[in-house]
Amino acid sequence: MDFSSDTSAPAHPLILEAMARASQGMAPSYGADDWCDLARQRLRDIFETDLEMFLVSSGTAANALALSVFCPPTGSVICHEEAHIERDERGAPEFFTGGAKLQLLGGPNAKIRSEDLKAALAHRNPNFVHETPAAMLSITNLTEFGTRYTAQEIAALSELAKGHGLHVHLDGARFANALVGSGSTPAELSWKSGVDILSFGATKNGALGCEAIILFGQARERYPELLARAKRAGHMPAKMRYLGAQMTAYLDGEFWLERARHANAMAQRLAGLLCGLKSVTLAQSVDGNEVFAHMSDTLFHQLVENGLKAYRWHDGSVRFLCNWSTSEKDINKILLEIS
Ligand SMILES: Cc1ncc(COP(=O)(O)O)c(C=O)c1O
């Protein structure tokens, strides 16, 4: 009954097999290998556009490098107060940008509301020397509360941001989980809605440790800068073929979508089960693979004593994360422990 995190899940065997296959003979280093090329091609096909991409091994590296490409040390990044870049990255965005600020907005369900962004931008005055003007907007999909932005919501936020000259970053550590129930295409959930740079996660959905930083449209011009910053930060491993092999296998056919569909279906099943209990209410809508539920301490401790692994979140709810390897058995066990 381990629902502590999708990062606690193992890597999928097909990813490991792809790495083993890539581990034969000599191959060009630093990203010049065939696997990185194929991963780039697959991403171009999936996003239906001519993009640039660079692979890193953690979501924090993807976010911090992505922000550093567009936000100067004297600028700021507007994000939600629940954003992973604010709460969980130990100042990596500030460090990689050379000192930029994060400018926090509130809003229910860990989502930025248009009216709040509008108000924040209305006061922006880059020529006022005492201000730290916003240079970027960063949003997360799935959000840190497991909720989803629609393509229309992203487009509305991007339009506001771009109207003030900001670039738009999307933290897509769980992009696949956001995508599969959305009814939108990958393009609609990203560049067609104004996203310039995307942290495209694979680790939480079956990879061993691999995320793509993707540059769309004009943002592609910053690709040399991204490479230089990755190298300087020590995020350009020589044997990048192993990252390329992971991303290539991840994007092979429906693999990444099927894994996310499974994790999301398990979350729906879990939510249904929890909702059936008198003392439990959902804290957030379940739009992906995460379930946040309010429950009494007595019930939570009973479950933990019987083997549940899940955290009480800072909003007081209990966070359950499903992943590609979660089984119906794992979920049914919870019911057994309660009854
Ligand atoms: C929304 C989000 N972004 C980024 C990250 C960072 O990923 P990593 O732990 O690989 O640095 C996480 C990790 O949990 C996350 O949930």
PDBQT file of the ligand as one rigid body, heavy atoms in Angstrom, charges set to zero:
ROOT
HETATM    1  C1  LIG A 401       5.440  19.105 -10.135  1.00  0.00    +0.000 C 
HETATM    2  C2  LIG A 401       6.858  18.674  -9.948  1.00  0.00    +0.000 A 
HETATM    3  N1  LIG A 401       7.835  19.324 -10.604  1.00  0.00    +0.000 NA
HETATM    4  C3  LIG A 401       9.120  18.974 -10.487  1.00  0.00    +0.000 A 
HETATM    5  C4  LIG A 401       9.508  17.937  -9.677  1.00  0.00    +0.000 A 
HETATM    6  C5  LIG A 401      10.977  17.667  -9.511  1.00  0.00    +0.000 C 
HETATM    7  O1  LIG A 401      11.416  16.421  -9.849  1.00  0.00    +0.000 OA
HETATM    8  P1  LIG A 401      12.747  15.803  -9.208  1.00  0.00    +0.000 P 
HETATM    9  O2  LIG A 401      12.393  15.291  -7.870  1.00  0.00    +0.000 OA
HETATM   10  O3  LIG A 401      13.118  14.745 -10.205  1.00  0.00    +0.000 OA
HETATM   11  O4  LIG A 401      13.798  16.866  -9.148  1.00  0.00    +0.000 OA
HETATM   12  C6  LIG A 401       8.538  17.203  -8.965  1.00  0.00    +0.000 A 
HETATM   13  C7  LIG A 401       8.920  16.082  -8.093  1.00  0.00    +0.000 C 
HETATM   14  O5  LIG A 401       8.167  15.543  -7.319  1.00  0.00    +0.000 OA
HETATM   15  C8  LIG A 401       7.180  17.595  -9.092  1.00  0.00    +0.000 A 
HETATM   16  O6  LIG A 401       6.208  16.981  -8.411  1.00  0.00    +0.000 OA
ENDROOT
TORSDOF 0
